[in-house]
Amino acid sequence: MTARLTRQSLLVSYEEALTLYINHGGSVRLQSAIDLGLQAVNIGMETLDLAAMHEEAMQDQENPEGSAAGKQRQVERSRRFFSECNLEIEKSGEPFQAANKRMERLTLSNGKHAKDLVDSSRLLAKESSRRTHLEKKLKKCHENKRLGLLGMRERVEMVGGTLSLESAPGKGTTLRVDIPNAMRKKASESI
């Protein structure tokens, strides 16, 4: 009977904190959700128990009048509150703790490799951004009926070839055109 009363008092606290967070959002810290998550762990609740409690608490929430944006904000805030609270339950579970210990060991033994991986990821993101920018410029040139690189690429592709462009800061730009031998012979014969 005591566990039920503890769950009930936790539900009341959860409803109050959730209402406060939904109504005031960013001005209210999520510390209350974290504290409630720790309390839920202490009474032996699991994720599904917390989800049922969250659903019960949401039934008492007022449906916002007005815009779809207001309703969406309420949904996002309630989802964030639940996630923060549930994180404490998830962190207390065996799989999380085992994964955390494994990650610590990997981090210690592979510190340099982890840094290299992060650096590599940053370079990849930078390169991807540069390529996206180049593709947008090519598309814009095509829309404005300019020839430039897009015109060159189209002409090369018409004869079965490929055009590639490589560029790196401080290293210049390389434009490479590959045309199959059969097409080169035809082109030189027609001249």
NORPE-V15290 format. One record per residue. N is the residue number from 1. RES is the residue in one small letter. SS is DSSP state (a for helix, b for strand, c for the rest). OMEGA is omega as a letter, one per 20 degrees, with the letter a starting at -180 (NA if undefined). D_CENTER is the distance of its C-alpha to the mean C-alpha in Angstrom with 1 decimal. Layout:
# NORPE-V15290
n = (N/N)
res = (RES/RES)
ss = (SS/SS)
omega = (OMEGA/OMEGA)
d_center = (D_CENTER/D_CENTER)
This chain:
# NORPE-V15290
n = (1/2/3/4/5/6/7/8/9/10/11/12/13/14/15/16/17/18/19/20/21/22/23/24/25/26/27/28/29/30/31/32/33/34/35/36/37/38/39/40/41/42/43/44/45/46/47/48/49/50/51/52/53/54/55/56/57/58/59/60/61/62/63/64/65/66/67/68/69/70/71/72/73/74/75/76/77/78/79/80/81/82/83/84/85/86/87/88/89/90/91/92/93/94/95/96/97/98/99/100/101/102/103/104/105/106/107/108/109/110/111/112/113/114/115/116/117/118/119/120/121/122/123/124/125/126/127/128/129/130/131/132/133/134/135/136/137/138/139/140/141/142/143/144/145/146/147/148/149/150/151/152/153/154/155/156/157/158/159/160/161/162/163/164/165/166/167/168/169/170/171/172/173/174/175/176/177/178/179/180/181/182/183/184/185/186/187/188/189/190/191)
res = (m/t/a/r/l/t/r/q/s/l/l/v/s/y/e/e/a/l/t/l/y/i/n/h/g/g/s/v/r/l/q/s/a/i/d/l/g/l/q/a/v/n/i/g/m/e/t/l/d/l/a/a/m/h/e/e/a/m/q/d/q/e/n/p/e/g/s/a/a/g/k/q/r/q/v/e/r/s/r/r/f/f/s/e/c/n/l/e/i/e/k/s/g/e/p/f/q/a/a/n/k/r/m/e/r/l/t/l/s/n/g/k/h/a/k/d/l/v/d/s/s/r/l/l/a/k/e/s/s/r/r/t/h/l/e/k/k/l/k/k/c/h/e/n/k/r/l/g/l/l/g/m/r/e/r/v/e/m/v/g/g/t/l/s/l/e/s/a/p/g/k/g/t/t/l/r/v/d/i/p/n/a/m/r/k/k/a/s/e/s/i)
ss = (c/a/a/a/a/a/a/a/a/a/a/a/a/a/a/a/a/a/a/a/a/a/a/a/a/a/a/c/c/c/a/a/a/a/a/a/a/a/a/a/a/a/c/c/c/c/a/a/a/a/a/a/a/a/a/a/a/a/a/c/c/c/c/c/c/c/c/a/a/a/a/a/a/a/a/a/a/a/a/a/a/a/a/a/a/a/a/a/a/a/a/a/c/a/a/a/a/a/a/a/a/a/a/a/a/a/a/a/a/c/a/a/a/a/a/a/a/a/a/a/a/a/a/a/a/a/a/a/a/a/a/a/a/a/a/a/a/a/a/a/a/a/a/c/c/c/c/a/a/a/a/a/a/a/a/a/a/a/c/c/c/b/b/b/b/b/b/b/c/c/c/b/b/b/b/b/b/b/c/c/a/a/a/a/a/a/a/a/a/c/c)
omega = (a/r/r/r/r/r/a/r/r/r/r/r/a/a/a/a/r/r/r/a/r/a/a/r/a/a/r/a/r/a/r/r/r/r/r/r/r/r/r/r/a/r/r/r/r/a/a/r/a/r/r/r/r/r/r/r/a/r/a/r/r/r/a/r/r/a/r/r/r/r/r/r/r/r/a/r/r/r/a/r/r/a/r/r/a/a/r/r/a/a/a/a/a/a/a/a/r/r/r/r/r/r/r/r/r/a/r/a/a/a/a/a/r/r/r/r/r/r/r/r/r/r/r/r/r/r/r/r/r/r/r/r/a/r/r/r/r/r/a/r/a/r/a/r/r/a/r/a/a/r/r/a/a/r/r/a/r/r/r/a/r/r/r/a/r/a/r/r/r/a/r/a/r/r/a/r/r/r/r/a/a/a/r/r/r/a/a/r/a/a/NA)
d_center = (43.4/41.9/38.4/38.5/39.6/36.8/34.2/35.9/35.9/32.2/31.5/33.5/31.5/28.2/29.3/30.5/27.3/25.1/27.4/27.4/23.6/23.3/26.1/25.3/21.5/20.5/24.1/24.2/22.6/20.9/23.4/25.4/22.7/22.5/26.3/26.6/24.3/26.7/29.6/28.3/28.1/31.6/33.1/31.5/28.9/26.2/23.0/25.0/27.5/25.0/23.6/27.2/27.9/24.9/26.1/29.6/28.5/26.7/29.9/31.6/29.2/30.6/29.1/28.4/30.8/29.7/26.7/23.9/21.6/23.4/23.0/19.2/19.1/21.2/19.0/15.8/17.9/19.5/16.3/15.1/18.7/18.9/15.8/17.2/20.6/19.6/17.9/21.4/22.7/20.2/20.9/24.5/24.4/25.8/22.9/20.7/23.6/24.4/20.9/20.9/24.4/23.5/20.6/23.1/25.6/23.4/22.3/26.0/27.3/24.7/23.9/24.8/22.9/19.7/20.4/21.1/17.9/15.9/18.4/18.1/14.3/15.0/17.8/16.0/13.4/16.6/18.5/16.0/16.1/19.9/20.2/18.4/20.7/23.7/23.0/22.9/26.1/27.7/27.0/28.4/31.5/32.0/31.8/34.3/36.6/36.5/37.3/35.8/33.4/32.6/36.4/36.9/34.2/35.8/39.2/38.3/36.6/39.8/41.7/39.3/37.8/34.4/33.3/30.7/29.8/28.6/28.2/27.5/28.2/31.8/32.6/33.3/32.5/33.7/34.4/35.4/37.2/38.2/40.9/42.6/46.2/47.7/46.3/47.6/51.1/51.2/50.1/52.8/55.4/54.9/55.6)
